[in-house]
Amino acid sequence: MNKDEYVRSMKQALDESIKEDNGIQKFLVWLYEKTTSLGSHYQESALRAFYCDIVEGTKSMNREISRMLDSKLDKDIDNVRGIAEQLRDSEYDGISFNPSKLHKRELNSLIQQARTLPAVDIVIDRNIAMECKRQEGGMGYLRQAAALLIRESDKQFQEQMVYFINIFPDRDDLYAIKEWRQRLSSPLSRYRNLKLDWQFTEEQKQLLNKYYAANKFLLDILRESNVSPEVQKEIQDTLLLPIVEIERRKSGITRKIVLDCLHESNAIPEVKETQETLFLPTVEIEICSSNEVQQQVQNMLQSPIDEIPQHQQENKQDKAVFSVNIDFYVTIFFYSSFLLALILYIVFITVFK
């Protein structure tokens, strides 16, 4: 099994590990629909990892995955947050602002950026989600988000956020603040399609966290090994996707290409069997040739999260052995080719001398 086959089998095993969990699959379907609806130019799998962090709060894991896939996303988010702070500090409410804190020309520049920068919607979602999930404190996140809601399409949602700002309870009334945050999540779901409470069981949460950690491990493998660019892109593009979308992409692209090749070539009758297997579920064809990788992934997912890096060290040793084997065969091939060329040269000289 070469490196491309290895990482493909590992990716398939990770997808299979959560395939039968309907709750997690519904979450991944929503995640795919939500990030696709943003219509941004960022790497979609980086956005999916970022929104996993927003919803699930596994910051150290998914934020790192997001940064590995698209470093520009984090920079743009920081830029928009800076704009939001300036708008908030200027007390801009869509109509007026405090001229002692910001010049009108500077304000117009900030407004234009808040209306056009691609990360604005992401920061709005992030800040309000963080406001809903925080345990204490004021409304800093919510005020920043509300300051960015200055587009015409955001008007109704802005009115809702201003309403929640105005009814914020007394800071000492922790129960009322908790209830206020729960109510805040309702317009977030309605206007932004951002669902925060998926009511996962403890087992589902553990499975998801291990799934995230294993995906991070897979990205480390891609970065450290000589996997072909095509396979690397294929795996990155399908990271954190629901199984239904993965299978749709396979059936709509891979099988069509293979069938076109079969029809255009002078294929022998035996290819009929190959054509028939193309319409079987992909996992039924591939699992038989990758049992060892499947078992490695299962062992990883059954281990505590903090032990997953140990698998990475073991994998490095396996890759070293793999590399040595490849180097050995390449060397043998080179010298064999050289010897064959030398023999042919001698024969040529002898015959035509």
N, C-alpha and C positions, 0 to 999 in steps of 0.2 A: 504494500500500500504506500503510494507516494504522499507527499505533503498535502497536495490539493485534496486527495481522497480522504486523508486523515481529518483535516479541518472540516470538510463537508460532512463527514460521518459524525463528527462531534457536534456540529451545529444541528444536524438532524436529531441526534439523541437528546439535545437540550429542548428542542421543540416538542419532541415526543413526551418528555417528562411532565409537561403541563397540558398535554393535548386533551386528556379526559376530564380535566377540572373545568366544569362549565362556568363557574364563577370567575375564574382567572381568565378564561377565554372571552367572556363578555367584557371584562375589563380591558383586555388587549384590543378587542374590536372597537370599543369606545376610544381608546388611546389612539388607534390608527385614524379613526374618523375625525377626532378632535384636531390632531396635528396636521392632517391633510387639509382641513378646512381653513387653516391659517394662511395657506397659499404663499408661504415665505420661501426665500431662496436658500434657507439653511438646510443642512443635511437632515433628512426626515428622521432617521434613526437617532440622531443627536437630540432632536426635539422630543422624540418619544421618551428617551432616557430622562430628559429634563422634566417632562410632565409626570413621569413616574416619581421623581423626587418631590414635585409639588404635591402630589396626591398621597404618596406613601411615606414620604419623609425619610427615605434611606439616603440621606444627603451624601455621605462619604462614598457610597457606591455609585449611584446613578449620576451624580454631578461629575464624577471622574470619568465615567463612560461618555457622558455628553462632551466633555472637554477633549477627550481622545478623538472623537469623531468630527468635531467642528469647533475649533478654538475661537473662531470669530464670533460665535453665538454668545459666549461669556463676555467678550469685550463690548459687544453691542448692548447687551443687557446692562452692564455697568454704565455705559454712556447714557442710556435712556433713564436709568435711575437718577443720575446726576441732573438731568433735565427736569425730572419730576420733583426733585428737591427744590430746585430754583423756582419752579412754578408754584409749589406749595408755599415757599417762604415769601413769595411776592404777594401771597393771598389772592391769587388770581382765581376767579370763580366763573370764568366764561364771559364775563361782562366788564368787570373792573379789576384793578390791581392797585397795590400800594406803591406809588411813584417814588417814595423815599428808599425803597429797597431794590428797584429794578427800573432801568430806563425803558421807555416804550419801544424803542427800536430793538433792544435786547429781548424784550418780551415777544415781539412779533417773530423774531428769529426762533425762539424756543417753541412758540406755538406751531410754526411751520414744521419744525422737526418732530414735534409730538403728533402731527397729523400724517407724516410721511415715513418716518423711520420704521423698518420692518419688525423691530423687536418691541414696539410699543404694546401691542396686544399681549405679547408674552409677559411683559413686566406687569401689566394690569392684572392678568390672571395670577401671576406669582404673588403679588403683594396682597391681593384680597384673600387668596388661599391662605397665606401666612397669617393674615389678620384673623381668619376663622379658626386657625389651629393654635394660635398662641394662648398661653395659659394666663398671662397677666400683662400689665402695661396699658398704654393709651391706644391711640388710633393712628400712629405714625404711618404704618403700612397703608391703611385705608385712605388717609389724606393724600399720600403720594399717588396712589392709583386714581383717586378722584380728580387730581390735578391734570392727569393725562387724558381724561375723558372730555375732550374739547372738539371732537368731530361731530358732525351733524348726526351721523348714524349712532352715536353713543348717547344721544340726548336723554332718552328714557332711562337708560341704565345709570347715567350720571345723576338724574333726579332721585333714583332709588338710593344711591350711595350718599348723596347729600342728606337725604332723610335719615339714614342710619347714623350719620355723623351727628345730626341734631338730637337724636334720641339716645345717645350713648349714656349709660347709667352712671351713677356715682361710683367713683373708683374703689370705694370701700365695700361696695355691694358685689362681692365675687359671684354669688349665685345669679344675680341679674346680668352681670357681664357675660357669664357662660351662656345664658339663655339668648342674649343679644347676638353672640357669635354664631349660635346655632341658626338663628333666624337669618343672619347675613348670608348663609350658604344657599338659601332658597333663590334669591335673585341671581346669584352667581351661576346656578344651574340653569335657570330660565333664560338669561340673556347671554351667557357665555358658554353654555354647554360644558361647564366644569363641575364634575361630580366628585365630591371629596370623600363621602362616606360609602364605601363599598361593602361594609360589614363582613370583611373577611374573617374566617375563623383563625385561631392561633396556628393551626396546621397549615392553612393557606398562606398566612403571613410568613411562616418559616420557609415554605416551599418557594415563595416568591423571592425572598431574600437570597436563598441559595441559587435560584435561577439567575438573579442579577449578578451574583458573585461569579457564577460559572460563565456568564456572558462576558464579564470583565476579563476573566482568565482567557477566554477565547480570543478577545482582542489583543491581549498580551502576546499570544502565540502568533497572531497575524503580524504583529509589529516586529517580532524577533526572528521570524523564519522567512525563508524565500518562497512564500506562497505566491502563485501567479497573480498578476493584477486583476484578471477577470474573476477569479475565485474570491479574492479579497473584497472586491466591490460587491459581488453577489452576497457574501456573508454580511457585510456592513449594511447593505440595503435592506436585508430581511431581518435584521436584529429587532427583537421585541415586537414582532408582528404576530397576529393571531394565526392559527394553523389554517383557517379557511382562506386567508389572503395569500399565505405561502403556497398553498396548493393551487390557488387560482393562477398565480404567477408562473408556476411550473407548467401547468396544463396549457396556459396561453402562450408560452414562449418556447420552453425547451422542447416539448413534444412536437410542436408545429415545425420547428427547425429540423428535427430528426426526420419527420415524415416527408418534408419537402426534399431532403437529401435522398431518401429512399426512392421517391417517385422519379427524381431526375436522373438517378443512376441506373445502370443495368443490373439491378439487384437480382440475385439468384433466388429460387423459390423458397429457400429456407428462411428468408427474411420475414416471411409471413408471421412466423412465431414472434419475432422481434416487434412487429407492428402491433400484434395483439397485446403484448406485455406493456406497450406504451400506455394503454388505457387502464391498466391496473393501478391502484394507489401506489405512489412512488415509494412509500415506506416498505411495502411488501417486496419490492424488487431489491432495495438497497440494504435492508437490515441483514439479509443473509450474508452479505459480503463484508459486514462491519460489526460483527458481534463483539469483537474485542474492544473496539472503541465505545460501543454502546455500554459495555460493562464498566469501562473506566468512568464514563459520565455518571452512571448510576451510583458507583462508589463515591464519586465526588459529591453528588446531591444528597447522599445519605450521611456525609460527614458534617461535623459542625462547620459553620461559616469560616471561623478563624483557622481551620485546617486546610482550606482550599488552596492557599498559596503553596502548601507542601506538595500538592499535585503538580504545581507549576515546576517545582524543582525537579521532581521525577521526570516530568515531560522534557525538561532541558537535557537530562541525561539520555532519554530516548532519542531526542533530536540529534545529540552528538553521535550516538551509534548510527543513526540513520545517515548522517552526513558522512561518516567514515565509510559506510557501505557504498554510498554513491561515489565517493572519491575513488574507492578501490576499483569499481567497475568502469569508471571513466578512464582510469589509468590503463587497465587491461585493454579496453577498446582502442585507446590511442596507440599503444605499442603493437597491437595486432594489426591495425590498419597500416601502420608504418612498415611492418614486416611484409605484409601482403603487397604493398606498393613496391618495395625493394625487389621482391621475387618477380613481379611482373616486369620491372625494369630490366632485370638480368635476362629474362626470357626474351624480351624485345631485342636487346643488344645481340643475343646469341643468334636469333633467327635472321635478323636483317644485317648482320655483320658482313 
